[in-house]
Amino acid sequence: MKHKHWGDNFGEFMRTEFGPGFWGGRRHRRWGRWFEPGEMRLVILRLVREKPRHGYEIIKALEERMRGCYTASAGTVYPTLQLLEDQGYVRIVEEAGKKVYHITPEGEQLLDENEDVLSDIGERIRETIHGVTGGAVGEVNNAFASLAKRVFKDAWRSGPDSERTAKIAEILRKAVADIEAL
């Protein structure tokens, strides 16, 4: 059976790989969490299906696919890989001194049985990423990132007790007051 792959275009991946919501609608998730319990193992398994990978490659692939909005920690990925191995969904092959994870037929079956869950995960991620990086919110995020970079760079060079740093703090307080007045 031929499987779809995540390709280079994340948006296209999200549209083609993750379709309508789970059970006909979106499940509610807790604020600040990208994945509900048990979902990360499906996402990691999907990455391993795409191509055998070692743990660090999985972390980087997740970060890339989520456009830098989320970076999985080693404390999340490696225990999940161990669980997947314990459950028989992946097997380890030593390659160049690294543990490379390969999907098993049982892992393939698990993914096939959970395509609807993966569709729901993808839809939530797509919406969240758009909310963070798209439209006016994206413009605010970009402007804030530029401001923070400039302020900290300048304050670091000027020193904590400089007149310039004090003026920057004054400008920022005024900006906060102007925003609150909107």
Protein Blocks (a to p, Z undefined) as FASTA:
>chain_A
ZZddebjblmlmmmmmmccdeehiacdddehiabdghklmmmmmmmmmmpgcdfklmmmm
mmmmnnopaccdfklmmmmmmmmmmnopaccddeehiacddddfklmmmmmmmmmmmmmm
mmmmmmmmmmmmgcjllmmmmmmmmmmmmmmmmmmmnopkbmklmmmmmmmmmmmmmmmm
ZZ
